Amino acid sequence: MICWNYGKIHAMKYGWLLLAFALCGTVSAETNTVIRTAAELNRGLSRKGLPGRPFELCVTALSTPIDRRHSFFAMDESGGVPIFDVRPADDPHFVPGDRLIVSGLVEPGHSSNPEVRLLNANCANVKVLAHGKAPEPTPITAADMERNDLLFHPVRISGILVDTRMDEIDPRFIQFIIDCSNQMVFAAAYTKSFKDRAGSVRRLVGATIDFYGILSPHTGSRIHCRRYIVLQGAQSLRMLKSPSDDLFRAPEIGDTDGFSPEAIVALGRRRATGRVLAVWNGDTLLMRTLSGEPMKASLVTSPPQVGDCIEAVGYAETDLFHANLASVIWRKTTSASPPPDEPVLAVKVRELLVDKEGNRKLNVDNHGKAVRLSG
C-alpha cells in the first residue's frame, strides 16, 4: 500500500513536471513566433505584451524618421503601427508611400521605470521593395479623434490654430491646439522638423489651417491630450484662411455665477473687454471687465501693457473659484470704457488671510484689487 502511494505520488510529480515543461515550451514558442501583421504588432506593444518577439512586416511607409532613433509610422491591410528606427545608418532611405519590408524585435523603451516601461517595435532592417504614392488621408472631425479604427492612420482636419508652444515635458516636440467647430484638437511634431520656421508658424495663430498627420494615442511621455495628430513637419500645415477679426466676433462671456465647471467649459470661445490690471510671467494677465469683475487670461501672444483697454478672446475655463479665459489673443480697443480703477487699499496681512472670527481664511473680496502692505 505504501509502495503504491509512493508510486502514485511520483507519477503525479512527473506529470506536473511534464506540464511545466509544456507550458514553458508554449511561452517560448509564443516569444519566438515572428509577428507578421501591424495589428498583431500593436497587440505585442501593449504593456502586457512580451518583449523579445521578432517581427517582419510588409508595409507601406506613412512617414519618415527625422533622425536616428526616431519613430515612423507604417501600415498594412490590418492597420497602422508606430515603429522605432534603431538602424545604425539611414540606409536605405525611404519616403511615405514606399513599400517596405521591416524587421526587428519588440523591446523595452527608454523609460527608467520598468513598471511602466512601454515596448517599442525596434526596427533593425529595412528593405525597399517599391516606390509608391502615400495613402490618402481620411478627412475627420473632432468627434472622429476617438475612433479606434483610425488609430495610426493618416488623417486630415481643418480648424483655427489657437496656440502653438513647446511641449513642457519633452522640448523636442512642438504642440498645436486647433479649434475645430469649438472643440479642441491637439497636434504635435518634432521641433527639429520645423527648424527655423517655428516663428512663422507662431504668426499663424488665428488662421484657419488644414492639418495632415497620423492619429496617435497618448503615450505617457507627452502632455496628456488623450489623442493627438502627429505631424511630419511644416509641410503638414496648409493655410486655408489668414488670421482675421472673425475670432473677435465671439460672444461676451457674461455672468457665470451659478455655472458648474462643466457648463463654463462648454461655453467654448468667448470674449471679454476690460482694462489690464496686472501682467506676469509674460503670458498671464488680470483684467477688470466692463461689469467690474476681475478675470484672469492666459495668453498665446505677447502681453499688453498694464492700463491698456483690450478685447480678449479665448476659451472659457475655471480654476474652481472663478471663470477665466485660456489660449487668449487680444487687441486694444477704445469702443468701451471699463469702470475706473478703485483706489489702492492699505491693508494688513491678517486682513487678507484671517476672517473676523480669527479663522485662517483667504479674503476673496480683495481678488482683483490693488493693495498696499508694509512690514
VENLIN-V110518 format. One record per pair of residues at least 12 apart in sequence whose ideal C-beta (glycine too) atoms are under 10 Angstrom apart, sorted by the first residue. I is the first residue (numbers start at 0). J is the second residue. Records with the same first field share a line. If there is no record, write none. Layout:
BEGIN
I->J + J
END
This chain:
BEGIN
26->49
29->43 + 49 + 52
30->49 + 50 + 51 + 52 + 53 + 105
31->51 + 52 + 53
32->52 + 53 + 54
33->52 + 53 + 54 + 55 + 56 + 102
34->52 + 53 + 54 + 55 + 56 + 80 + 102 + 103 + 104 + 105 + 120
35->54 + 55 + 56 + 57 + 75 + 77
36->54 + 56 + 57 + 58 + 75 + 76 + 77 + 78 + 80
37->54 + 56 + 57 + 58 + 72 + 73 + 74 + 75 + 76 + 77 + 78 + 79 + 80 + 81 + 82 + 120 + 151
38->74 + 75 + 76 + 77 + 78 + 79 + 80
39->52 + 54 + 56 + 77 + 78 + 80
40->52 + 54 + 55 + 56 + 58 + 73 + 75 + 77 + 78 + 80 + 81 + 82 + 101 + 105 + 118 + 120
41->77 + 78 + 79 + 80 + 81 + 120 + 150 + 151
43->80 + 105 + 118 + 120
44->80 + 81 + 82 + 83 + 105 + 108 + 117 + 118 + 119 + 120
45->117 + 118
46->114 + 115 + 116 + 117 + 118 + 219
47->118
48->105 + 117 + 118
49->105 + 118
50->104 + 105 + 106 + 107 + 108 + 116 + 118 + 119 + 121
51->104 + 105 + 106 + 107 + 118
52->104 + 105 + 106 + 118 + 120
53->102 + 103 + 104 + 105 + 123
54->80 + 82 + 101 + 102 + 103 + 104 + 105 + 120 + 121 + 122
55->100 + 101 + 102 + 103 + 124
56->73 + 74 + 75 + 77 + 80 + 82 + 99 + 100 + 101 + 102 + 103 + 120 + 122
57->73 + 75 + 76 + 98 + 99 + 100 + 101 + 126 + 128
58->72 + 73 + 74 + 75 + 76 + 77 + 79 + 80 + 82 + 97 + 98 + 99 + 100 + 101 + 128
59->72 + 73 + 74 + 75 + 76 + 79 + 95 + 96 + 97 + 98 + 99 + 128 + 129 + 131 + 132 + 133 + 134
60->72 + 73 + 74 + 82 + 93 + 94 + 95 + 96 + 97 + 98 + 99 + 101 + 125 + 127 + 131 + 133 + 134
61->73 + 74 + 79 + 80 + 81 + 82 + 95 + 96 + 133 + 134 + 136 + 151 + 152 + 153 + 212 + 213 + 229 + 231
62->81 + 82 + 93 + 94 + 95 + 133 + 153 + 212 + 213 + 229 + 230 + 231 + 232 + 235
63->84 + 89 + 92 + 93 + 94 + 95 + 97 + 192 + 231 + 232
64->82 + 83 + 84 + 85 + 86 + 89 + 92 + 93 + 122 + 125 + 189
65->84 + 171 + 188 + 189 + 190 + 191 + 192 + 231 + 232
66->84 + 89 + 189 + 191 + 192
67->84 + 85 + 86 + 87 + 88 + 89
68->83 + 84 + 85 + 86 + 109 + 119 + 121
69->83 + 84 + 85 + 171 + 189 + 191 + 192
70->82 + 83 + 84 + 119 + 120 + 122 + 189 + 213 + 215 + 218 + 229
71->83 + 84 + 93 + 95 + 99 + 101 + 122 + 125 + 213 + 229 + 231
72->95 + 151 + 152 + 153 + 212 + 213 + 214 + 215 + 229 + 231
73->93 + 95 + 97 + 98 + 99 + 101 + 120 + 122 + 125 + 151
74->134 + 151 + 152 + 153 + 213
78->147 + 148 + 149 + 150 + 151 + 152
79->134 + 149 + 150 + 151 + 152 + 153 + 213 + 214 + 215
80->101 + 120 + 150 + 151
81->119 + 120 + 150 + 151 + 213 + 215 + 216 + 218 + 229
82->99 + 101 + 103 + 119 + 120 + 121 + 122 + 125
83->103 + 106 + 108 + 109 + 118 + 119 + 120 + 121 + 122
84->101 + 103 + 119 + 120 + 121 + 122 + 123 + 125
85->103 + 104 + 106 + 119 + 120 + 121 + 122 + 123 + 124
86->101 + 103 + 121 + 122 + 123 + 124 + 125
87->123
89->125
90->125
91->125 + 126 + 127
92->125 + 127
93->125 + 126 + 127 + 130
94->127 + 130 + 131 + 133
95->131 + 132 + 133 + 134 + 153 + 231
96->129 + 130 + 131 + 132 + 133 + 134
97->125 + 127 + 128 + 129 + 130 + 131 + 132 + 133
98->126 + 127 + 128 + 129 + 130 + 131
99->122 + 124 + 125 + 126 + 127 + 128 + 129
100->124 + 125 + 126 + 127 + 128
101->120 + 122 + 123 + 124 + 125 + 126
102->120 + 122 + 123 + 124 + 125 + 126
103->119 + 120 + 121 + 122 + 123 + 124 + 125
104->118 + 119 + 120 + 121 + 122 + 123
105->118 + 119 + 120 + 121
106->118 + 119 + 120 + 121
107->119 + 121
108->121 + 218 + 219 + 220
109->220
110->219 + 220
115->219
116->219
117->218 + 219 + 220
133->153 + 211
134->152 + 153
135->153 + 155
136->149 + 152 + 153 + 154 + 155 + 156 + 210 + 211 + 212 + 213 + 214 + 228 + 235
137->149 + 152 + 153 + 154 + 155 + 156 + 214
138->154 + 155 + 156 + 157 + 209
139->152 + 154 + 155 + 156 + 157 + 179 + 184 + 214 + 228
140->156 + 157 + 158 + 179 + 180 + 182 + 184
141->156 + 158 + 177 + 178 + 179 + 180 + 181 + 182 + 183 + 184
142->179 + 180 + 182
143->156 + 179 + 184 + 214 + 226
144->156 + 179 + 182 + 183 + 184 + 185 + 214 + 224 + 225 + 226 + 227 + 228
145->214 + 225 + 226
146->214 + 226
147->214 + 216 + 226
149->213 + 214 + 226
150->213 + 214 + 215 + 216 + 226
151->213 + 214 + 215 + 216 + 229
152->213 + 214 + 215
153->211 + 212 + 213 + 214 + 228 + 231
154->210 + 211 + 212 + 213 + 214 + 228
155->209 + 210 + 211 + 212 + 228 + 235 + 237
156->177 + 179 + 184 + 186 + 208 + 209 + 210 + 211 + 212 + 214 + 228
157->177 + 179 + 180 + 184 + 207 + 208 + 209 + 210 + 211 + 237 + 239 + 240
158->175 + 176 + 177 + 178 + 179 + 180 + 181 + 182 + 183 + 184 + 186 + 207 + 208 + 209 + 210 + 239
159->176 + 177 + 178 + 179 + 180 + 181 + 203 + 204 + 205 + 206 + 207 + 208 + 239 + 240 + 242 + 243 + 245 + 246 + 268
160->175 + 176 + 177 + 178 + 186 + 200 + 201 + 203 + 204 + 205 + 206 + 207 + 208 + 210 + 236 + 238 + 242 + 299
161->175 + 176 + 177 + 178 + 183 + 204 + 205 + 246 + 268 + 299 + 312 + 313 + 314 + 325 + 326 + 327 + 328
162->174 + 175 + 176 + 177 + 178 + 183 + 185 + 201 + 204 + 297 + 298 + 299 + 300 + 313 + 314 + 325 + 326 + 327 + 328
163->175 + 176 + 177 + 186 + 188 + 193 + 197 + 200 + 201 + 202 + 203 + 204 + 236 + 299
164->176 + 197 + 201 + 222 + 282 + 299 + 326
165->190 + 197
166->187 + 190 + 220 + 221 + 222
167->221 + 222
168->219 + 220 + 221 + 222 + 223
169->187 + 189 + 190 + 220 + 221 + 222
170->190
171->188 + 189 + 190 + 191
172->187 + 188 + 189 + 190 + 191 + 192 + 220 + 221 + 222 + 227 + 229
173->186 + 187 + 188 + 189 + 190 + 191 + 192 + 193 + 197 + 200 + 201 + 230
174->186 + 187 + 188 + 190 + 221 + 222 + 224 + 227
175->187 + 188 + 200 + 203 + 204 + 208 + 210 + 212 + 227 + 228 + 230 + 235 + 236
176->204 + 224 + 299 + 314 + 325 + 326
177->207 + 208 + 210 + 228
178->205 + 207 + 246 + 267 + 268 + 314 + 326
179->210
180->267
181->249 + 265 + 266 + 267 + 268 + 314
182->267
183->224 + 264 + 267 + 314 + 325 + 326
184->210 + 224 + 226 + 227 + 228
185->217 + 221 + 222 + 223 + 224 + 225 + 226 + 227 + 228
186->208 + 210 + 211 + 212 + 215 + 224 + 227 + 228 + 229 + 230 + 235 + 236
187->212 + 215 + 221 + 222 + 224 + 227 + 228 + 229 + 230
188->200 + 210 + 212 + 228 + 229 + 230 + 231 + 232 + 233 + 235 + 236
189->229 + 230 + 231 + 232
191->232
192->230 + 231 + 232 + 233 + 234 + 235
193->230 + 232 + 233 + 235 + 236
194->232 + 233
195->233
196->232 + 233 + 236
197->233
199->233
200->233 + 236
201->299 + 300
202->241 + 242 + 300
203->236 + 238 + 241 + 242
204->242 + 246 + 299 + 300 + 326 + 328
205->240 + 241 + 242 + 243 + 244 + 245 + 246 + 247 + 299 + 300 + 312 + 328
206->236 + 238 + 239 + 240 + 241 + 242 + 243
207->237 + 238 + 239 + 240 + 241 + 242 + 243 + 245
208->235 + 236 + 237 + 238 + 239 + 240
209->235 + 236 + 237 + 238 + 239
210->228 + 230 + 235 + 236 + 237
211->228 + 230 + 231 + 234 + 235 + 236 + 237
212->227 + 228 + 229 + 230 + 231 + 232 + 235 + 236
213->227 + 228 + 229 + 230 + 231 + 235
214->226 + 227 + 228 + 229
215->227 + 228 + 229
242->328
244->310 + 312 + 330
245->312
246->268 + 270 + 310 + 312 + 313 + 328 + 330
247->270 + 272 + 310 + 311 + 312 + 328 + 329 + 330 + 332
248->268 + 270 + 312
249->266 + 267 + 268 + 269 + 270 + 271 + 310 + 312 + 313 + 314
250->266 + 267 + 268 + 269 + 270
251->269 + 270 + 271 + 272 + 288 + 289 + 290 + 310
252->266 + 268 + 269 + 270 + 271 + 272 + 288 + 290 + 292 + 294 + 311 + 312 + 313 + 315 + 322 + 323 + 324
253->266 + 269 + 270 + 271 + 288 + 290 + 322
254->290 + 292 + 322
255->269 + 292 + 294 + 315 + 317 + 321 + 322
256->292 + 322
258->315 + 317 + 322
259->317
260->316 + 317 + 318 + 319 + 322
261->317
262->315 + 317 + 322
263->315 + 316 + 317 + 319 + 321 + 322 + 323
264->314 + 315 + 316 + 317 + 322 + 325
265->315
266->314 + 315 + 316 + 322 + 324
267->314 + 315
268->312 + 313 + 314 + 315 + 324 + 326
269->311 + 312 + 313 + 314 + 315 + 322 + 324
270->310 + 311 + 312 + 313 + 324 + 327 + 329
271->286 + 287 + 288 + 289 + 290 + 292 + 294 + 296 + 309 + 310 + 311 + 312 + 313 + 315 + 322 + 323 + 324 + 327 + 329
272->286 + 288 + 289 + 290 + 308 + 309 + 310 + 311 + 329 + 332 + 334 + 335 + 336 + 337
273->285 + 286 + 287 + 288 + 289 + 290 + 291 + 292 + 293 + 294 + 296 + 307 + 308 + 309 + 310 + 311 + 332 + 335 + 336 + 337 + 338
274->286 + 287 + 288 + 289 + 303 + 305 + 306 + 307 + 308 + 309 + 336 + 337 + 338 + 339 + 340
275->287 + 296 + 302 + 303 + 304 + 305 + 306 + 307 + 308 + 309 + 311 + 329 + 337
276->293 + 294 + 295 + 305 + 306 + 337 + 340 + 367 + 368 + 369
277->293 + 295 + 305 + 367 + 369
278->296 + 298 + 302 + 303 + 304 + 305 + 307
279->302
280->297 + 298 + 302
281->298 + 301 + 302
282->296 + 297 + 298 + 299 + 300 + 301 + 302 + 327
283->295 + 296 + 297 + 298 + 302 + 323 + 327
284->296 + 297 + 298 + 302 + 303 + 304 + 305 + 307 + 309 + 311 + 324 + 327 + 329
285->305 + 323 + 366 + 367
286->303 + 305 + 307 + 308 + 309 + 311 + 324 + 327 + 329 + 337 + 367
287->337 + 338 + 339 + 340 + 341 + 367 + 368
288->311 + 335 + 337 + 338 + 367
289->308 + 335 + 336 + 337 + 338
290->337 + 338
291->337 + 338 + 339 + 341 + 367
292->321 + 322 + 338 + 366 + 367
293->321 + 323 + 366 + 367 + 368
294->311 + 321 + 322 + 323 + 324 + 367
295->316 + 318 + 321 + 322 + 323 + 324 + 325 + 327 + 366 + 367
296->309 + 311 + 312 + 313 + 323 + 324 + 325 + 326 + 327 + 328 + 329
297->313 + 314 + 316 + 323 + 324 + 325 + 326 + 327
298->311 + 313 + 324 + 325 + 326 + 327 + 328 + 329
299->313 + 325 + 326 + 327 + 328 + 329
300->327 + 328 + 329 + 330
301->329
302->327 + 329
303->329 + 330 + 331
304->331
306->340
307->329 + 330 + 331 + 332
308->331 + 332 + 333 + 334 + 335 + 336 + 337
309->327 + 329 + 330 + 331 + 332 + 337
310->328 + 329 + 330 + 331 + 332 + 334 + 335
311->324 + 327 + 328 + 329 + 330 + 332
312->324 + 326 + 327 + 328 + 329 + 330
313->325 + 326 + 327 + 328 + 329
314->326 + 327
320->361 + 363 + 366
321->363 + 366 + 367
340->368 + 369
341->367 + 368 + 369
342->368 + 369
343->368 + 369 + 370 + 371
344->365 + 368 + 369 + 370 + 371 + 372
345->370 + 371 + 372 + 373
346->362 + 365 + 368 + 370 + 371 + 372 + 373
347->370 + 372 + 373 + 374
348->370 + 372 + 373 + 374
349->362
350->362 + 364 + 365 + 370 + 372
351->364 + 365 + 370 + 372
END
